Amino acid sequence: MNDEELLRYSRHILLDEIGIEGQSKLANSRVLVVGAGGLGCPSALYLAGAGVGTLVIADDDTVDLTNLQRQVLHTTERVGQAKVLSAQAQLEQLNPCCQVIALPQRLEGEALEEQVALADVVLDCCDNFKTRHAVNRACVKHGKPLVSGAAIRLDGQLAVFELNNPNAPCYHCLFPEGDDVSEVRCATMGVFAPLTGVIGTLQASEALKILAGFGQPMYSTLQIYDSRSCEFTRMKIRKDPACPVCGHGH
């Protein structure tokens, strides 16, 4: 690190848990953020600010006026612009040391496989189960840690999956694909603006701990947040031996 970087990240370097060694790990890391909306915006802000070397953001949507209540990377002037390009512009202003790769597409198939394989950690910040399960399958296949977040109305969820551990559960173990799970969208259900910041920031925190190698990442755990009472509920996630994605017979 040069003098400017030492100064920029000095408050991290002062932490015994991170120091120069941990900060160097962040600088050499690559994170994939799937979704540049309510969760992806705060996650990406803190990942870029914290010094992650390469940040890949994928989203096929454009900025809408209704997004600005909570999607803090975007601005009124960028309404109509691709979300990933809006995010890239803001993040590069925040930290030019971070290489931001904008992918204006819904990641699927070979493109998803390629990006997951390249990443050190994957953040699921999307808003639909089809993409969540596709990201989970790719992370299981390539053994990549997955930090999954969700926020709707006044409730949030955070789960971290240690998918480089064959004995750990995956997202499918928690929410089996094909179950009668109804899709809920902010456009029809509403969402409390700071809720997305709480969950997205926690996603960034978990990713940074994994990358820098300190603390205790929240592996195999689901944390539920109720913003009405500011209460967290935590429960362990068990591996399903018969899981078609990560089970022993998959």
N, C-alpha and C positions, 0 to 999 in steps of 0.2 A: 504494500500500500504506500502511496505517496503521501506527502505532508497534508495535502488538501483532504484526502480520504481519511487520514488519521484524525484530522480535526472534525470532519463531518460525522464520523462514527465514534467520536470520543466518549459519548455517554454510554455507548454499548461496551466499549473497550474497558471502561472503568469497572464494569461488572465482572466479578470473579468468574461467574458462570459462562461468560462469553469471551471477553478478552480479545487479544489480537488473533489468536488461533480460531476462535469461533467466528469472528468477523470475517476472517479469510475464507472460512468454509462457506459463509453466506455469499461472498463475492464470487465464489467458484461454483455456485449452485444454479440450477435451472428449475423454475416452477411453472407448471401449467395451471392456469385459472380458466375453468370452463364456465363462461357467463360473465358479462360485464354490466350486470344490473345491480339490484339492491345489496346483494352479498359480495359480488365481485368487486364493486367499487371500493368499499372500505378495506377489503382484503388486499387488493392490489396497491392501494395507497400505502399501507403499512409495510408490505413486502418490499416495494420499491424504496420507500424512505429508509427502511432498515438495512438496505444494501444488498439485496438479492441480485446476483450478477445478470441473470437473464430471466425475464418474465414474459411468458407467452400467454396472450389473452385471446380466447376464441368466443365469438358471438356473431350471429347472423342478423341481429336486430339493429334498428336505427333509434336514435334518441327521440323520444316523444315528450311533449310538455308534461304529461302526467308522471313521467319518470323523475322529474327534478325534485319532487318532494323528498326523495330518499337516496337517489343514485348520485352520490356526491362528487363523482368525477366529471359529470356532464354539466353543461351550462346552457342558458337560454339561447345563446348565439349558435349553439351546435345542434339545436333541434333539427331533425331531418338527416343529420350526419350519421354514418356508421358508428355504433357505440364503441367498437374497438379502436377506431381512429380518434374519436374524442378522448377515450381513455389514454391512448398512447401520447397524445399531445400534452395532456395534463401531467402524466407521470414523468415524461421527459423534462418538463419544466421543474418538477419537484426534485428529480435526481438524474442528471445527465450521465452519472456513472452506471446507471442501470440500463441494460439493453432491453427495450420493450418490442416484442414481436407481435404485431396485430394480425389476427386471422379472422377476416370478416365472413365467417362461414359457420354452419352448425357442424361440429366435428362428428364424424361417423366413419365407419368402415376403415379403410387403410389409413386415411388421414388421422383418425383418432388413434389408431394403433401406433403410428409413427410418432406422434407427439407424446403419448404416454411413455413410450419406450425411451425417449430422450430426456424425460423429466426426472428430477430427483424426488419431488413431491407433487401430487395432483390435488387441486382444490375443486370440489364439486360445488359450484355456485349457481347451478342452473335451476329451472323452475318446472321441469317435467320429468316424470318417472322413466320414460323411454330413454332419455339421455343419461339419467342417473345410472340406470342399469347397464347401459353400454359402456359408460366410463368405468363402472365397477368391474365389469368383465375384463376390460383392457388392463386395469390395474392388477387384477388377480393374475392374468396371463404373464405380465411383465414384472410382477413382484414389486409394485410401487406403493408407497404409503398413500392413503386416500383420506383427505379431510373433507367431510361432507357437512353442509349446512342447509338449513331451511328456515323460512320465516313467512308466516301468514297471519293476518289479523293481528293479534296481540301475543302470539305464541311462537317461540323459536326452538330449533333443535340443532344440536351439534354432535357429530359422531366421528371418531377417528379409527381407521382400520389399518392394522399392521400387515399389509398384504404380502410382505416379503417373509412372513412367518406362516408356514403351512398349517400350523395348529390354531391360527387366529380366525375369527369369523370375518365375513365380508358383508357388504351392504345387502346382498340377497338374503343372507341369514336373518337379517333384521326385518326387511321388507320384501318378502318373496314376490318375484315378478309374476304377474298374471292373477294375483289375488284381486278381490273386488275392492281396489283402492281408488277412490274417486279423485280425479285431478282437481286441485284447488288453485286458482290463480288470483293474483292481486287485483287484476282488472275487474273481477266479479266479487271478491271477498273483502278487499281492502287490506292494508297493512300499515302498522304504526311505524312511522319513519325511523325513530332511533333504534327500533328492534333490529332492523337490518344492519345497523352499525354495530350493535352489540354482538350479534352472531358472526358477522363478517370479520370483525376485529379478533374475535376468539379463534376463528379459522386461521388468520394470519399468525396469531400467537402460537398455535399448535404447530403450524408449518415451520416457523422459525426455530422452535425447540428441537424439532426433528432434524432440521438442516444443520444447526449449530452443535447439536449433540449435548444438550444439557436438560436438566429438569426431568419430569416424568410426563411424556406425552400421554394423552388421554386415550390410549389404545383400548379397543374392545369395550368402549363405554359410550352410552348415549346420555347426553345431558339435555334436559328440557328446561326452557326458560319461560317463565310467566311474567310478562312485563307489567301486568296489572299490580302484582304484589312484589315484584323484583325478587322472585324466588327461583332457585335452581333445584331441579330434581335430577339425581344421577342414578343410572342403573347399568349393570354390566350386560354385555351382549355375549350370548353363547354361540359357539360354532354349531351349525347344523351338519352332522356327519353325512347326511343325505343331500346336502346342498348341491344342485346341479352345476354351480359355478365354482365353488371352492372345496366341495366335499371330496372325500377320498376316492369316490368313484367317478368324478367328473372327467 
